[in-house]
């Protein structure tokens, strides 16, 4: 199977808080020289793909972690079985309609779900991401995906070219389903770690942290800060994105903090979408 060499690998899923729009800002703060690269909250992996496309990760070890098991499984399937995944997505694309969407969505409520082939699970994950409302990944308290179908005329369920490019980009990467703190076991002096956690909420109504069943609020943000601190003391280069809030700025006040502008991409009310400030926190020049 052939694909265009003129195109570049890009995130294969839409992800809440994805960093594609912030790439120009992030690139300003990449360390000039570093050893291994870590994204412990990989999500859509926008910065990883950008660094890969620019050749910055050549001959470096790359570690991609996330606590979302289905996301990490999809990364592994794309890396190892891209052609089989493409065939399954072709099948899903040919069957797509409202009835099929809800049939596929309900699979994780069944006893047989755990027995499903990982290629089918990855295809389901990508299919739902491309066809659900706003590309939103959300689960309920039982861990069941519960986003309604989006109103798309022609959703891009299968981007065959990109899957093959992503598969190539992921060769030789270490992909793990684990908590971000696992980075402490692997990262060494002069490694580069980019943290893109669920953001601390701007206010009570903006508290969206349901990528998994786990919450990521004040206690969890303090634990992340402690991990950032330990890595800094080890001599690692650490960069973090987070919300522009007093709590976050006070927490990281001994580190360098830059304000950047970002689009609020997921909000049920159109007039609440627009430019907001975020912060980039780093421990190096």
C-alpha positions as CSV (number, residue, x, y, z in Angstrom):
1,X,0.0,0.0,0.0
2,X,1.4,3.4,-1.0
3,X,0.9,6.8,0.4
4,X,2.0,10.4,-0.3
5,X,5.4,11.4,0.9
6,X,4.4,15.1,0.6
7,X,1.9,14.9,3.4
8,X,2.9,14.9,7.1
9,X,1.6,12.8,10.0
10,X,-1.0,14.5,12.1
11,X,-3.2,13.5,15.1
12,X,-5.6,10.7,14.0
13,X,-8.3,11.7,16.5
14,X,-9.8,15.0,17.6
15,X,-9.0,15.5,21.3
16,X,-10.4,18.0,23.9
17,X,-7.5,20.4,24.6
18,X,-5.6,19.2,21.6
19,X,-2.6,21.4,20.8
20,X,-2.5,21.8,17.0
21,X,-3.5,25.5,17.2
22,X,-0.8,26.2,19.8
23,X,2.1,24.5,17.9
24,X,3.7,27.8,16.8
25,X,3.9,28.9,20.4
26,X,5.1,25.5,21.8
27,X,7.9,25.4,19.2
28,X,9.3,28.7,20.6
29,X,10.0,26.9,23.9
30,X,11.4,23.5,22.8
31,X,14.9,23.0,24.3
32,X,17.7,23.3,21.7
33,X,19.3,20.0,22.7
34,X,17.7,17.1,24.6
35,X,18.0,13.4,24.8
36,X,14.8,11.3,25.0
37,X,11.3,12.7,24.6
38,X,8.2,12.1,26.8
39,X,4.5,13.0,26.4
40,X,2.9,11.5,29.5
41,X,-0.6,12.9,28.6
42,X,-0.3,12.2,24.9
43,X,-4.0,12.7,23.9
44,X,-3.9,13.6,20.2
45,X,-0.1,13.9,20.2
46,X,0.0,17.1,18.3
47,X,3.4,18.2,19.6
48,X,4.9,14.7,19.1
49,X,3.8,14.6,15.4
50,X,5.1,18.1,14.8
51,X,8.5,17.3,16.4
52,X,8.6,14.1,14.4
53,X,7.8,15.9,11.1
54,X,10.5,18.5,11.7
55,X,13.1,15.7,12.3
56,X,13.7,16.9,15.9
57,X,13.1,13.4,17.3
58,X,15.4,11.6,14.9
59,X,17.6,9.0,16.8
60,X,15.9,9.8,20.1
61,X,13.8,7.5,22.2
62,X,10.2,8.5,22.4
63,X,7.8,7.6,25.2
64,X,4.0,8.2,24.8
65,X,1.8,7.6,27.8
66,X,-1.8,8.1,28.6
67,X,-4.3,6.8,31.2
68,X,-7.0,6.4,28.6
69,X,-6.7,2.7,27.7
70,X,-8.7,2.8,24.5
71,X,-6.6,5.7,23.1
72,X,-3.3,3.9,23.9
73,X,-4.6,0.7,22.3
74,X,-5.5,2.7,19.2
75,X,-2.0,4.1,19.0
76,X,-0.5,0.6,19.3
77,X,-2.8,-0.8,16.6
78,X,-1.9,2.0,14.2
79,X,1.7,1.4,14.9
80,X,1.6,-2.4,14.5
81,X,-1.5,-3.2,12.3
82,X,-2.3,-0.2,10.1
83,X,-3.5,-2.1,7.1
84,X,-5.9,-4.3,9.2
85,X,-7.2,-1.2,10.9
86,X,-7.8,0.5,7.6
87,X,-9.9,-2.5,6.3
88,X,-12.0,-2.4,9.5
89,X,-12.6,1.3,9.2
90,X,-13.6,0.8,5.5
91,X,-16.3,-1.6,6.8
92,X,-17.5,0.9,9.4
93,X,-17.6,3.7,6.9
94,X,-19.7,1.7,4.5
95,X,-22.2,0.9,7.3
96,X,-22.4,4.4,8.9
97,X,-25.8,5.7,9.8
98,X,-27.6,6.6,13.0
99,X,-28.6,3.1,13.9
100,X,-25.1,1.8,13.3
101,X,-23.5,4.6,15.4
102,X,-25.6,3.7,18.4
103,X,-25.0,0.0,17.9
104,X,-21.3,0.6,17.9
105,X,-21.4,3.0,20.8
106,X,-23.3,0.5,23.0
107,X,-20.7,-2.3,22.5
108,X,-18.8,-1.3,25.7
109,X,-22.0,-2.1,27.7
110,X,-21.9,-5.7,26.6
111,X,-20.2,-8.7,28.3
112,X,-18.4,-9.6,25.0
113,X,-16.7,-6.2,24.7
114,X,-13.5,-7.3,26.6
115,X,-13.2,-10.3,24.3
116,X,-13.3,-8.2,21.1
117,X,-10.2,-8.1,18.9
118,X,-8.1,-5.0,19.6
119,X,-8.3,-4.0,15.9
120,X,-12.1,-3.8,16.2
121,X,-11.8,-1.8,19.4
122,X,-9.4,0.6,17.8
123,X,-11.7,1.0,14.7
124,X,-14.6,1.6,17.1
125,X,-12.7,4.2,19.0
126,X,-11.7,6.1,15.8
127,X,-15.1,5.7,14.2
128,X,-16.9,7.2,17.3
129,X,-14.4,10.0,17.5
130,X,-15.0,11.0,13.9
131,X,-18.8,10.7,14.1
132,X,-19.8,11.7,17.6
133,X,-20.8,15.3,18.6
134,X,-17.8,17.6,18.3
135,X,-15.3,14.8,18.4
136,X,-15.8,14.8,22.2
137,X,-14.4,11.8,24.2
138,X,-16.4,11.5,27.3
139,X,-17.4,8.5,29.5
140,X,-19.9,8.2,32.3
141,X,-19.2,7.0,35.9
142,X,-19.3,3.4,34.7
143,X,-16.7,4.1,32.1
144,X,-19.1,3.8,29.1
145,X,-18.7,6.2,26.2
146,X,-21.9,8.3,26.2
147,X,-21.5,11.1,23.5
148,X,-24.4,11.4,21.1
149,X,-23.9,11.2,17.3
150,X,-22.9,14.4,15.6
151,X,-24.7,16.0,12.7
152,X,-22.1,15.6,9.9
153,X,-23.0,15.2,6.3
154,X,-19.7,13.4,5.3
155,X,-17.5,12.6,8.4
156,X,-14.0,11.6,7.5
157,X,-14.2,8.2,9.2
158,X,-11.2,6.9,7.3
159,X,-8.0,8.9,6.5
160,X,-6.0,6.0,5.0
161,X,-3.0,8.2,4.1
162,X,-2.7,9.6,7.6
163,X,-3.0,6.3,9.3
164,X,0.0,5.0,7.3
165,X,2.0,8.2,8.0
166,X,1.1,7.9,11.7
167,X,2.1,4.3,11.7
168,X,5.5,5.2,10.3
169,X,5.9,8.0,12.9
170,X,5.1,5.6,15.7
171,X,7.7,2.9,14.7
172,X,10.2,2.5,17.6
173,X,8.1,4.6,20.0
174,X,7.4,3.2,23.5
175,X,3.6,3.5,24.0
176,X,2.2,2.7,27.5
177,X,-1.2,2.8,29.1
178,X,-0.2,4.2,32.5
179,X,-0.4,7.2,34.8
180,X,1.8,10.2,34.0
181,X,3.9,9.6,37.1
182,X,5.4,6.6,35.4
183,X,7.7,9.2,33.7
184,X,9.6,9.3,37.0
185,X,10.8,5.7,36.4
186,X,12.2,6.5,32.9
187,X,13.2,10.1,32.6
188,X,16.9,11.0,33.0
189,X,18.9,14.2,33.0
190,X,18.5,16.3,29.9
191,X,15.4,14.4,28.7
192,X,12.5,16.6,27.6
193,X,9.0,16.1,29.0
194,X,5.9,17.8,27.8
195,X,2.9,17.7,30.1
196,X,-0.5,18.5,28.7
197,X,-2.8,17.5,31.6
198,X,-6.5,18.1,31.9
199,X,-6.5,21.8,32.7
200,X,-7.4,23.2,36.1
201,X,-10.9,24.6,35.6
202,X,-11.3,28.4,35.0
203,X,-14.5,28.2,37.0
204,X,-17.0,25.6,38.4
205,X,-18.9,25.4,35.1
206,X,-15.8,24.7,33.0
207,X,-14.9,21.6,34.9
208,X,-14.5,19.1,32.1
209,X,-12.2,16.3,33.1
210,X,-14.1,13.2,31.9
211,X,-11.5,11.8,29.4
212,X,-11.5,8.8,31.9
213,X,-13.4,8.1,35.1
214,X,-10.6,9.8,37.0
215,X,-10.9,13.4,38.2
216,X,-8.1,15.9,37.8
217,X,-8.7,18.8,40.2
218,X,-6.8,20.6,42.9
219,X,-5.2,17.6,44.6
220,X,-4.2,16.0,41.3
221,X,-2.8,19.3,40.0
222,X,-0.6,19.6,43.2
223,X,0.6,16.0,42.6
224,X,1.5,17.0,39.0
225,X,3.4,20.0,40.3
226,X,5.4,17.7,42.6
227,X,6.2,15.5,39.7
228,X,7.3,18.5,37.6
229,X,9.5,19.5,40.6
230,X,11.2,16.1,40.9
231,X,11.9,16.0,37.2
232,X,13.3,19.5,37.4
233,X,15.6,18.5,40.2
234,X,16.8,15.5,38.1
235,X,18.0,17.9,35.4
236,X,15.2,17.2,32.9
237,X,13.7,19.9,30.7
238,X,10.0,20.1,31.5
239,X,7.3,22.1,29.7
240,X,3.7,22.2,30.7
241,X,0.5,23.6,29.3
242,X,-2.3,24.6,31.8
243,X,-5.0,27.1,32.4
244,X,-4.3,30.8,33.1
245,X,-5.6,30.8,36.7
246,X,-4.3,32.2,40.0
247,X,-4.1,28.7,41.5
248,X,-1.8,27.4,38.7
249,X,0.4,30.5,38.6
250,X,0.9,30.5,42.4
251,X,1.7,26.8,42.3
252,X,4.4,27.2,39.7
253,X,5.6,30.7,40.7
254,X,9.3,29.7,40.9
255,X,9.3,28.5,37.2
256,X,9.1,30.5,34.0
257,X,5.4,31.2,33.0
258,X,4.4,32.5,29.5
259,X,0.8,33.5,28.6
260,X,-0.4,32.3,25.2
261,X,-3.7,32.7,23.4
262,X,-5.8,29.7,22.5
263,X,-9.3,29.0,21.0
264,X,-11.9,27.6,23.3
265,X,-13.0,24.8,20.9
266,X,-15.6,22.9,22.8
267,X,-18.5,24.7,24.4
268,X,-22.2,24.1,23.9
269,X,-22.9,27.8,23.5
270,X,-21.3,29.3,20.4
271,X,-20.9,32.7,22.0
272,X,-18.7,31.2,24.7
273,X,-16.2,30.0,22.2
274,X,-13.2,32.3,21.3
275,X,-9.8,33.4,22.4
276,X,-8.7,32.6,26.0
277,X,-5.3,32.8,27.6
278,X,-3.4,29.7,28.7
279,X,0.0,29.4,30.3
280,X,3.1,27.5,29.3
281,X,5.3,26.7,32.3
282,X,9.0,25.6,31.9
283,X,12.0,25.1,34.1
284,X,14.7,26.0,31.5
285,X,16.0,29.1,29.6
